[in-house]
Amino acid sequence: MGTFFGSGVRCVRAWLSSARPLGRFWREESGSSLVELALLISFVGLPLMTGTVEVGTMVYDSIEVSNAAHAGAMYGMMSLSFAGDSSGITTAARGEAPDFGTTLTVTPTLYYACSSSIAGTQYSTLAAANSACTGSVNHSLGFVKVTTSLSVSPPIRLPGLPTSYTLVGVSVMEVEG
């Protein structure tokens, strides 16, 4: 066993001594990998990072706009008097997205539907819904729908992409009571 390892060490030493003349060649090439890395980062890494920042910002803003619609609908669903309070719904929605302030457009809508076909006809008044919803198991239900929208400009302007996007959030909830 000792001779096997001993011969391996001799082979490595022989290879290293023969590789010494190549060392000068390797030293002359030592900066090329650094230049290649810099080119790779500038042509691939920077655009990739820029796109990631842009998409991340748009996703964050979109989530905030949707959460604002949900907050407005939560305010309106507490009772019919809250559902009819457009300024209260708007205040609740804008309070959920304070980054946007008054640039956030909030559109609350109160409507009624029959319990047997909630996705069917929407009535603007309770009286119209009560007259249409007949039968022992069919009754009228009130719903508040809050639509929020916001026009945002991307943080980084890139050629070929739009200069602004419109983000929309919608939330529909049944009014209690």
C-alpha positions in Angstrom: 0.0 0.0 0.0 2.8 2.4 0.8 4.2 2.1 -2.7 0.8 2.9 -4.3 0.4 6.3 -2.5 4.1 7.0 -2.9 3.8 6.6 -6.7 0.7 8.9 -6.7 2.6 11.6 -4.9 5.5 11.4 -7.4 3.0 11.7 -10.4 1.4 14.8 -8.9 4.9 16.4 -8.3 5.9 15.5 -11.9 2.7 17.1 -13.3 3.2 20.3 -11.2 6.8 20.7 -12.4 5.7 20.3 -16.0 2.9 22.8 -15.5 5.1 25.6 -14.3 5.8 26.9 -17.8 2.1 27.2 -18.3 1.7 29.4 -15.2 2.8 32.5 -17.1 0.1 31.9 -19.6 -2.6 31.5 -16.9 -1.4 34.7 -15.2 -1.9 36.7 -18.4 -5.5 35.5 -18.7 -6.4 36.1 -15.1 -8.4 39.3 -15.7 -10.6 37.9 -18.5 -13.0 36.1 -16.2 -13.6 39.4 -14.3 -14.3 41.2 -17.6 -16.7 38.4 -18.6 -18.5 38.7 -15.3 -18.8 42.4 -15.7 -20.3 42.0 -19.2 -22.7 39.3 -18.0 -24.0 41.5 -15.2 -24.4 44.5 -17.4 -26.1 42.8 -20.3 -28.2 40.2 -18.4 -28.2 40.9 -14.6 -29.1 44.6 -14.7 -32.1 44.2 -17.1 -33.3 41.2 -15.1 -33.0 43.2 -11.8 -34.8 46.2 -13.4 -37.7 44.0 -14.6 -37.9 42.4 -11.2 -38.2 45.7 -9.4 -40.8 47.0 -11.9 -43.0 43.8 -11.6 -42.6 43.8 -7.8 -43.7 47.4 -7.5 -46.8 46.8 -9.7 -47.8 43.6 -7.8 -47.4 45.5 -4.5 -49.6 48.4 -5.7 -52.2 46.0 -7.1 -52.4 44.2 -3.8 -52.9 47.5 -2.0 -55.6 48.6 -4.5 -57.5 45.3 -3.9 -57.1 45.5 -0.2 -58.6 49.0 -0.3 -61.7 47.7 -2.1 -62.0 45.0 0.5 -61.8 47.5 3.4 -64.4 49.7 1.8 -66.8 46.7 1.3 -66.2 45.6 4.9 -67.3 49.0 6.1 -70.4 49.0 3.9 -71.5 45.4 4.8 -72.1 46.3 8.5 -75.7 47.6 7.8 -77.8 49.2 5.1 -77.1 52.6 6.6 -73.3 52.0 6.3 -73.8 50.5 2.8 -75.4 53.8 1.7 -72.7 55.9 3.2 -70.5 56.6 0.1 -68.2 59.0 1.9 -67.6 56.5 4.8 -66.8 53.7 2.3 -64.4 56.0 0.4 -62.7 57.0 3.6 -62.3 53.4 4.7 -60.9 52.4 1.4 -58.4 55.3 1.2 -57.4 54.6 4.8 -56.3 51.1 3.8 -54.1 52.5 1.0 -52.6 55.7 2.5 -49.8 55.7 -0.1 -52.1 56.7 -2.8 -54.3 59.3 -1.0 -57.0 61.0 -3.2 -55.6 59.5 -6.4 -57.3 56.3 -5.5 -60.7 56.3 -7.2 -63.4 54.5 -5.0 -66.8 53.7 -6.5 -69.3 52.1 -4.0 -72.5 50.6 -5.3 -75.4 49.3 -3.3 -77.7 46.8 -5.0 -80.2 44.0 -4.2 -80.7 40.5 -5.6 -83.0 37.6 -5.0 -81.7 34.9 -2.7 -82.5 32.2 -5.3 -80.4 33.8 -8.0 -77.7 36.0 -6.4 -75.8 36.2 -9.6 -78.9 37.1 -11.6 -80.7 40.4 -11.9 -79.5 43.3 -9.7 -82.1 45.7 -8.4 -81.2 49.3 -7.5 -83.9 49.6 -4.8 -85.1 47.3 -2.0 -88.8 47.8 -3.1 -88.0 46.5 -6.6 -86.1 43.5 -5.2 -89.0 42.7 -2.8 -91.6 42.7 -5.5 -89.4 40.5 -7.8 -88.3 38.0 -5.1 -91.5 36.0 -4.5 -92.0 32.6 -2.9 -91.6 31.2 0.5 -87.8 30.6 0.2 -86.9 33.5 -2.1 -86.2 36.8 -0.4 -84.2 40.0 -1.2 -80.6 40.4 -0.1 -78.5 43.6 -0.1 -75.0 43.8 -1.5 -72.3 46.4 -1.4 -69.8 46.4 -4.3 -66.7 48.6 -4.0 -64.5 49.1 -7.1 -61.2 50.9 -6.6 -58.9 52.0 -9.4 -55.6 53.7 -9.7 -53.4 54.8 -12.6 -49.7 54.3 -11.7 -46.5 55.0 -13.6 -43.8 52.4 -13.4 -40.7 53.4 -11.4 -38.4 52.8 -14.4 -39.3 53.8 -17.9 -38.4 51.1 -20.4 -38.8 51.4 -24.1 -41.7 49.3 -25.5 -43.6 49.2 -22.3 -46.6 51.4 -21.3 -45.9 54.6 -19.4 -48.8 54.0 -17.1 -51.0 51.1 -15.9 -54.5 51.1 -14.4 -54.9 48.8 -11.4 -58.4 47.8 -10.4 -59.7 46.1 -7.3 -63.3 44.9 -6.8 -64.9 43.5 -3.6 -68.6 42.4 -3.2 -70.1 41.6 0.2 -73.6 40.9 1.5 -75.0 43.6 3.7 -75.8 42.4 7.3 -79.3 42.7 8.5 
